[in-house]
Structures are given as structure tokens and as C-alpha cells.
Amino acid sequence: MKPIVAIVGRPNAGKSTLFNKLLGRRKAIVGDEPGVTRDLNFADTEEFGRAFTLIDTGGFEPRSTDVILTQVKSQMNLAIEEADLIIFLMDGRSAPTSADADLIAILRKSGKKAIYAVNKIDTPARKDLLSEFYTLGISPLIAVSAEFGIGLDELVDTILEKLPVAPPEEPVGERIRVAIVGRPNVGKSSLLNRLIGRDRAIVSPLAGTTRDSLDTPFEYNGRKYLFVDTAGIRRKSRVVESVESYSVMEAIRSIDRCDVAVLVVDGKDGLTTQDEKIAGIIADKGRSCVIAVNKWDLVEKDSKTADHVTLKLREGVSFLSYAPVLFISALSGQRVSNMFGLIDCVYEEALTRIPTARLNDAVADMVARHHPPAWRGKEI
């Protein structure tokens, strides 16, 4: 499982600019006005020879009573809780504030490893302002300019030095690693309990796996499975403001470790923005997927309802067109037994190796059907 690095700081400190610079590409929206980032931004990177997940958080304003800014603060606290390393980025164009001091206190209380960096130090004169930030009682300080790339080598070296080494996953034989993911209250826990219920043969805890207490080994019809991060599924949701961000964070950790992700969608609510975010993580990480439409027994339907819902899913998460859709009721057990067959199927499909000749034929066929336009008068 990849370690997590979170970037925190006051609004307009340049967190999103640093996030993009460390990724080597533009993923977060940046702007001169404060508060551009409101949701947590996540991205995996191996830009510096080490794999880790980078998180860009919204601006910290501890004394604001604004509803959105309060939610941003809750999301930042969640990121700090889940991160292995925190970069506290301060604005070098203004003097330290009480908000900076408050955030330092939060980081110290968390006990997490932290790197303190002052941004927008792009001239020798600005470097002289660093002394003001030492009054916050933090050291050492790294002077950077995220916009111009100044000081990033030192910052990256410090990140790599402090970044914990992710322990390699212990081999689990022929077990298929399965993650049940989805937003809160869609029935993930009920589905897990139904899949590994008392009427099934649950094997004893598997020794030697990473974080055994969070994993549930299971055997069904002679095939071995490992449901990963099951403690995360059972864990209570955080405060209301951070529930959505928490489900995304939870999904990132689980999907990192799985072979097959089971995305649970509430059949009554249909596809939501949060479902789409988690689906995007599955696609970005290249995992096999089964989409489970739960609570299907509670949906008023006719003979065309399932086709209509399937079409909406295909339109909403077109990047998961390869994922089969299964309509279930975790509560009653309706069609849940079909889940293992689909998990096996998508797992085997992911292991398929397509011969080069077949790929060449497919590309040639696509070119023949949709010939690329000429470039500067010449055929491509």
C-alpha cells in the first residue's frame, strides 16, 4: 500500500501549484483568488523513484463560520489523520498568522511527520523574510517557489528521506484480493456479511499478511479470496461534513491493495457524483471491477427498469464499460451468490494476454474504419 503525503496550509499559499509541480502535470485547478480548492485532490506518483499518493487540501481558516470552509477544515483534518507525511506550506508573501500557529499545533498534536516549507520565495529579498517564520517555533524551514520550481530539489529530497517505506504485500497464494468500495450507507457491510456469512466456510485469520486484522480470508467453491480492509468497511463514518471525503480516502487505500473492486451503488439513489469519483479511482488504478446495484428489492420497477439503470451507469461511468453490472439485495441475499462468478470472470479477464498480431489487426481495422486526418498534407 502506497504511503500518503498531504499538503496543508492557509488559502492561497500555493498548495495546488506545488501539488501539480510534484506530479509533473496539471491535475489541480489553481487561481489567484483564495479557496479555489475545496474538495481533496488525490493523485498517485512515481515521479521521484518512490511510489506514493499525494493529497491537495483546501485552505485552512480555523475561525471561519462559513459552512463550506468548515467542511474544508474537516476534510483537511481527515487528510492529516490518514497521511503518513504532511507538507505544511506557508505563504512567504505575508507574515505568519495565528492560523499558521493553529495549524502547527494541530500537526504537533497529530504526532505525524511534517515538513515545513515557505512558498513564493523567488527572490533573495524574499529569502530574508524566512526569519519571521522561525518565530512559530518550527525548524528546519525549506524555502521554495512552487511556481518557478525553486527549492523543489531540497523539498523532494526531504520528502524521500521522511517517507516511510511501504512494506511489500506478503504473498497470499492463489487468493483473489477483493475490495468492497462505495460511498457510506450503500450496504457495503451488509454485502460483506452476506458474502462471508455463517452459512459459508470462513477460514481462520491468515498469518503473515499485511494488517491481518483488516483483512478477511475466505474460501468459496474451492477458490480462495481475501477481502481487504474489511475493518474499514465496518468502521463508523466520521462527522457528517467529512463523510464523502472519508469514503474516497478509504477507497484509495482499499483499491491500492485489491485485484478486483466491487463498487456498491444504491439502487434507490442511482449514480451519484461520489460514486463517479470512486469509479474514477478504480479506472485510474487499472483494477478489475464489478458494479453491484444494491437494495434492488426496494426499487419500484418494471421489465425495463434494469436496462434503464444499466444504461445510466454506462453513461455516467463510461470508463468502466468493462465492468459487469449485478442487481442485488444484500439484505435478502438476492443474486449475491452470483457475485463470486463475476469476480472470478473479471479477474481472469485481467490476466488475459493478447497476442501482438491480434492487436495489430485490431489497430489496422480501426484505422480503416476511421482514417486519421492528414498532417501537413501527408498521410499518417
Secondary structure, 3 states (H helix, E strand, C coil): CCCEEEEECCCCCCHHHHHHHHHCCCCCCCCCCCCCCCCCEEEEECCCCCCEEEEECCCCCCCCCCHHHHHHHHHHHHHHHHCCEEEEEEECCCCCCHHHHHHHHHHHHHCCEEEEEEECCCCHHHHCCHHHHHCCCCCCEEECECCCCECHHHHHHHHHHHCCCCCCCCCCCCCEEEEEECCCCCCHHHHHHHHCCCCCCCCCCCCCCCCHHHCEEEEECCEEEEECCHHHHHCCCCCHHHHHHHHHHHHHHHHHHCCEEEEEEECCCCCCHHHHHHHHHHHHCCCEEEEEEECHHHCCCCCCHHHHHHHHHHHHCHHHCCCCEEECECCCCECCCHHHHHHHHHHHHHHCCCCHHHHHHHHHHHHHHCCCCCECCECC
